[in-house]
Amino acid sequence: MKIKWGSLVVDGRNKIGGHVASKNRFGSYIRTKVTPSNPRTPAQIAERNRLASLSSAFRSLTTEQIAAWNDAAKLYAKTDIFGDLRVNTGLQLYVALNANLLQIGATTIDNPPAPTNAEVVFVQELLISKSQNQVQLTLSDDVPATSAMVVKATPALSPGINFVKTELRKIGILPALSRIPIELAPMYIDKFGAIGEVGQKVFAEVYFIDTASGIASVPQKISAIITA
């Protein structure tokens, strides 16, 4: 469990015993911990194997390369949920960037890239029509030439739901220069079996991965109500 101490405990995250501490727009709260099932799907197993393989590959690098990754990790420091600066290890940076590259079918790297930002375009509209079998995503421009776009989505949900996290599933990857508008229906139906019913809500999330470095952008989320 993560705790931020003041004169008393002023914030907390993650689990302790049979409870989980978190926070939403109404403030901090504690709920009973629920252990999720672990179905060990082929996708989960493949991801775990990929991470294990990358960890092994890191240990096979030269001493100089490992030192370079450890030094580079300091340049990729991020703030945590409390606003405190956190620095990962060189191993964690190597695995994260190369896992991103493998995800989009790009070549892995042995030397750390300089910190930069993935080239992005912006999500503008999501249209979902049951009768037209359409799940159409409009961006501000085509997918950039130096990035691939990862697309996640939820199955059809209640229209009253306004926040999702664990419900999002990766449905596909769009290569560089994919033209807008982007039709997601084939990959959406392949993942969830059907679009859903009129009046239900679907969330989509996209982020961009630089094809040379593996650096990922901040995710962009959008939702839409299924129309007739």
Protein Blocks (a to p, Z undefined) as FASTA:
>chain_A
ZZdddfbdfbdedjehjbccdddfkbccdddddddddehpaklmmmmmmmmmmmmmmmmp
cfklmmmmmmmmmmmgccdfkopacdddfklmmmmmmmmmmmnopacdfbdcdddddddd
ddfbdcddfklopacdddfbdcdfkbccdddddddddfkbcbdfklpccfbdcdehiacd
ddfklmmmmmnopabjehiacddddddddfklopacddddddddddZZ
